[in-house]
Amino acid sequence: MVIGILIALSLNNRNEQKKNNDIFLLKLDIAFNRALLINSKNDGNIRNETREIQWIDSLLNSSDSFNIETLPVLLYRMNSYSLPALNELVDLKIEDEIYNNIDKEKQLLINYINLYNNRFSFLDKELQKHWGNNNDFGEKLVEWGIPKITAPDYELNGFNAKTLEIKNFYTAHHYEILKKKLGDQEFYDALITLRSSKQSLVDLLNRTKKRITEFQERIAQYYPTVGSEVLSLGIIGSSLEGWYTSVPLKYDNESGHWTRTIELKEGSVKFRANDDWDRNWGGKTFPKGNLIGGGPNFAVEPGVYQLTVDLASNTYEFREIEK
């Protein structure tokens, strides 16, 4: 009887350890995938800020680099900053007291993850400082008599994204103010300050990217297949049932592809794993193209399609069955 109790206790202990280990690996998957998504968005932020620095340089070198009618929108656009959501990694501390008899390697990894969470917290505070600076240039524009654009203004006044013009909002009076300010020392100094702030942000974003990559690499050393397990794959978007519920695809064991016959209406879509946004893919072309991790929604054409997604080759294809 005593032996039976000991065996039962041993089995129970092993089951508990397995359960805790599964939880631990799941947390590593979540951390890795969130880091992957944040770094993907961070790359976009770096591109945006670098492009806006180039715009500022063009204005500093030649005040007539841009059409005067595009300048108000351009200047207010440069007044904003692109910041990654590092709080999603800061919140991922792993408490080691729930793991009994953990091995040294796992303990070191837990310590490393929690150390990096503290680093992410510091970086997040540094990044948020830019929110405090991002109104300075905008306040100058208002002070000079160039009103700020709001979202309703874009909708009501016909904003053209290609030409950066907004009809029936800025007038000849506003353009005349800008023409005078272009050769003004105050305007020049304000642009220099804005450029310095944006360059500081780009440096910080690059440092953030490096830290996140180190974080991912350390997790991958312990758990080589981290982030690779996709328990389910779905398609989501305005072309289907909206942005809250994924339409599941079926996994084909023989081909290794995810497939589904699907009816699309006019709109856009993207793909996501495990019915969650931690790991998602966008694209740029239709009806087929390359998956882009954390990438943009892409427009589709109405019709009924045989959809095939191959995560191994990072491709997707919508083969039309009927209009």
C-alpha positions in Angstrom: 0.0 0.0 0.0 2.8 2.4 0.9 4.6 1.6 -2.4 1.3 2.4 -4.3 1.0 5.7 -2.5 4.7 6.6 -3.3 4.1 5.7 -7.0 1.0 7.8 -7.1 2.8 10.7 -5.5 5.7 10.3 -8.0 3.4 10.3 -11.0 1.5 13.3 -9.6 4.8 15.1 -9.2 5.9 14.3 -12.7 2.6 15.4 -14.1 2.8 18.7 -12.2 6.4 19.2 -13.4 5.3 18.5 -17.0 2.4 21.0 -16.6 4.7 23.7 -15.3 7.2 23.1 -18.1 4.4 23.3 -20.7 3.3 26.6 -19.1 6.9 27.8 -19.2 7.4 27.0 -22.9 4.1 28.6 -23.7 5.3 31.8 -22.0 8.5 31.6 -24.0 6.4 31.3 -27.2 4.3 34.3 -26.2 7.4 36.4 -25.3 9.2 35.4 -28.5 6.2 36.1 -30.8 5.5 39.4 -29.2 9.1 40.4 -29.6 8.9 39.4 -33.2 5.8 41.5 -33.8 7.2 44.5 -32.0 10.5 44.4 -33.9 8.6 44.1 -37.2 6.7 47.3 -36.3 9.8 48.9 -35.0 11.5 48.5 -38.4 8.6 50.4 -39.8 9.0 53.1 -37.2 12.7 53.5 -38.0 11.8 53.8 -41.8 9.2 56.5 -41.0 11.4 58.6 -38.8 14.4 58.3 -41.2 12.2 59.4 -44.1 11.0 62.4 -42.1 14.6 63.4 -41.2 15.3 63.3 -45.0 12.3 65.6 -45.5 13.6 68.0 -42.9 17.0 68.0 -44.5 15.4 68.8 -47.9 13.6 71.8 -46.3 16.8 73.0 -44.6 18.8 72.8 -47.8 16.1 74.3 -50.1 13.0 75.9 -48.8 11.2 75.3 -52.1 11.8 71.5 -52.0 8.0 70.9 -51.5 4.9 72.4 -53.1 3.6 75.0 -50.7 0.2 73.4 -50.6 1.7 70.1 -49.2 3.7 71.8 -46.5 1.0 72.2 -43.7 0.1 68.5 -43.8 3.8 67.6 -44.1 4.9 69.7 -41.2 2.2 68.4 -38.8 3.0 64.9 -39.9 6.6 65.4 -39.0 5.4 66.6 -35.6 4.4 63.1 -34.6 6.6 60.2 -33.4 6.4 56.4 -34.1 6.9 54.5 -30.9 6.9 50.7 -30.3 4.6 49.2 -27.6 7.3 47.9 -25.3 4.9 47.5 -22.4 3.8 44.2 -24.0 7.3 42.9 -23.2 7.6 44.7 -19.8 4.5 42.8 -18.6 6.1 39.4 -19.3 8.0 38.8 -16.1 8.3 35.1 -15.3 8.0 34.2 -11.6 10.3 31.3 -10.8 8.6 30.3 -7.5 5.9 28.3 -9.4 8.6 25.9 -10.7 9.7 23.2 -8.4 13.2 21.8 -8.7 14.0 23.8 -11.8 17.3 23.1 -13.5 20.1 25.6 -13.6 19.7 26.4 -17.3 16.0 27.3 -16.8 16.8 29.4 -13.8 19.4 31.3 -15.7 17.0 31.9 -18.6 14.3 33.1 -16.1 16.8 35.5 -14.6 17.9 36.7 -18.1 14.3 37.3 -19.2 13.5 39.3 -16.1 16.7 41.3 -16.5 15.7 42.2 -20.0 12.2 43.1 -18.9 13.8 45.7 -16.6 15.9 46.9 -19.6 12.7 47.1 -21.7 11.0 49.1 -18.9 13.9 51.6 -19.0 13.8 51.8 -22.8 10.1 52.3 -22.7 10.5 55.3 -20.3 13.1 56.8 -22.6 10.8 56.4 -25.7 7.9 57.9 -23.9 9.9 61.1 -23.3 9.4 61.8 -27.0 5.6 62.1 -26.4 6.5 65.1 -24.2 8.5 66.7 -27.0 6.2 66.0 -29.9 4.0 69.0 -29.4 6.8 71.7 -29.5 6.9 72.1 -33.3 3.1 71.8 -33.6 2.7 74.5 -31.0 5.0 76.7 -33.0 2.8 76.2 -36.2 -0.3 77.2 -34.2 1.5 80.2 -32.8 2.4 81.2 -36.4 -1.2 80.9 -37.5 -1.2 77.5 -39.2 -4.1 75.6 -37.6 -3.8 72.0 -36.5 -5.5 69.2 -38.6 -7.8 66.8 -36.8 -9.2 63.5 -38.0 -12.6 65.0 -38.8 -10.8 67.6 -40.9 -9.3 64.8 -43.0 -12.7 63.3 -43.5 -14.7 66.5 -44.2 -12.1 68.3 -46.4 -11.0 65.5 -48.7 -7.4 64.7 -47.8 -5.3 63.4 -50.7 -2.7 61.0 -49.3 -0.7 61.0 -52.6 -0.3 64.8 -52.8 -0.5 65.5 -49.1 -3.1 68.1 -49.8 -6.3 68.8 -47.8 -8.9 70.7 -49.8 -11.0 73.6 -48.4 -9.0 73.7 -45.1 -5.8 75.6 -45.7 -6.2 78.8 -47.6 -4.0 81.3 -49.5 -3.6 83.2 -46.2 -2.0 80.1 -44.6 0.3 79.5 -47.5 1.4 83.1 -47.4 2.3 82.8 -43.7 4.4 79.7 -44.5 6.1 81.4 -47.4 7.3 84.1 -45.1 8.3 81.7 -42.4 10.4 79.6 -44.7 13.2 82.1 -44.7 12.8 83.0 -41.1 15.5 82.1 -38.5 12.9 80.9 -36.0 11.5 78.4 -38.5 15.0 77.2 -39.3 15.8 76.8 -35.6 12.5 74.9 -35.0 13.3 72.5 -37.8 16.8 71.9 -36.4 15.4 71.1 -33.0 12.8 68.7 -34.5 15.5 67.0 -36.6 17.7 66.5 -33.5 14.7 65.0 -31.6 13.9 62.6 -34.4 17.6 61.5 -34.9 17.7 60.8 -31.1 14.6 58.7 -31.5 16.0 56.7 -34.4 19.1 56.0 -32.4 16.9 54.8 -29.5 14.7 52.7 -31.8 17.9 51.0 -33.2 19.1 50.3 -29.7 15.7 48.9 -28.8 15.7 46.7 -31.9 19.1 45.3 -30.9 17.9 44.6 -27.3 14.8 42.8 -28.6 16.9 40.7 -31.0 19.2 39.7 -28.2 16.2 38.7 -26.1 14.8 36.5 -28.9 18.2 34.9 -29.6 18.6 34.0 -25.9 15.2 32.4 -25.8 15.9 30.5 -29.0 19.1 29.1 -27.5 17.1 27.4 -24.8 14.0 26.5 -26.9 15.2 26.1 -30.6 11.6 25.6 -32.0 10.2 28.7 -30.2 7.7 30.6 -32.2 7.4 27.9 -34.8 4.3 26.1 -33.5 1.2 27.3 -35.1 -1.7 25.5 -33.5 -4.2 27.2 -35.8 -4.2 29.7 -38.6 -7.0 32.0 -39.6 -7.8 34.8 -42.0 -9.4 37.9 -40.7 -10.6 41.3 -42.0 -13.2 43.6 -43.4 -13.6 41.3 -46.4 -15.0 38.6 -44.1 -16.5 39.0 -40.6 -14.6 42.0 -39.4 -11.4 42.4 -37.3 -12.5 40.4 -34.2 -13.1 36.9 -35.3 -10.7 34.8 -37.5 -12.1 32.4 -40.1 -10.1 29.1 -39.5 -8.0 27.4 -42.2 -7.5 23.6 -42.3 -4.1 22.1 -42.0 -3.1 19.5 -44.7 -0.6 17.0 -43.1 0.5 15.8 -46.5 1.4 19.1 -48.1 2.1 21.1 -44.9 -0.2 23.8 -46.2 -3.2 25.6 -44.6 -6.2 25.7 -46.9 -9.8 26.7 -47.2 -12.5 27.5 -49.8 -13.6 31.0 -48.9 -15.9 33.7 -50.2 -14.6 37.3 -50.0 -16.4 40.6 -50.4 -14.7 43.9 -51.1 -12.3 44.9 -48.3 -8.9 43.8 -46.9 -7.5 40.9 -44.9 -4.5 39.4 -43.1 -3.6 36.2 -41.4 -3.1 35.4 -37.8 -2.0 32.3 -35.7 -3.8 30.8 -32.8 -6.7 33.3 -33.1 -4.5 36.0 -31.6 -2.6 39.1 -32.8 0.7 38.1 -31.2 1.7 36.4 -34.4 0.2 37.7 -37.7 1.0 38.2 -41.3 0.1 40.8 -43.9 0.9 41.1 -47.6 1.2 43.6 -50.4 -0.2 41.8 -53.4 -3.4 39.9 -54.5 -4.2 37.2 -55.5 -0.8 35.8 -54.3 2.3 37.0 -52.7 4.8 36.8 -49.8 3.7 36.8 -46.2 5.0 39.7 -44.2 5.3 39.2 -40.4 3.2 41.9 -38.7 2.8 43.4 -42.2 0.0 45.6 -43.6 -3.6 44.5 -44.4 -4.0 43.9 -48.1 -6.9 44.5 -50.4 -8.7 41.6 -52.0 -11.3 41.3 -54.8 -14.8 39.9 -54.3 -15.3 36.2 -55.3 -15.0 32.6 -54.2 -11.4 31.3 -53.8 -9.4 28.3 -52.9 -6.9 29.8 -50.4 -3.5 28.2 -49.7 -1.0 29.4 -47.2 2.4 27.9 -46.9 4.2 29.1 -43.7 7.4 27.2 -44.7 7.9 29.3 -47.8 6.0 32.4 -46.4 3.6 32.5 -49.4 -0.2 32.7 -49.9 -2.4 32.3 -52.9 -6.1 32.9 -53.6 -7.1 30.8 -56.6 -10.4 32.0 -58.0 -13.2 29.4 -58.3 -16.1 31.7 -59.2 -16.9 35.4 -59.2 
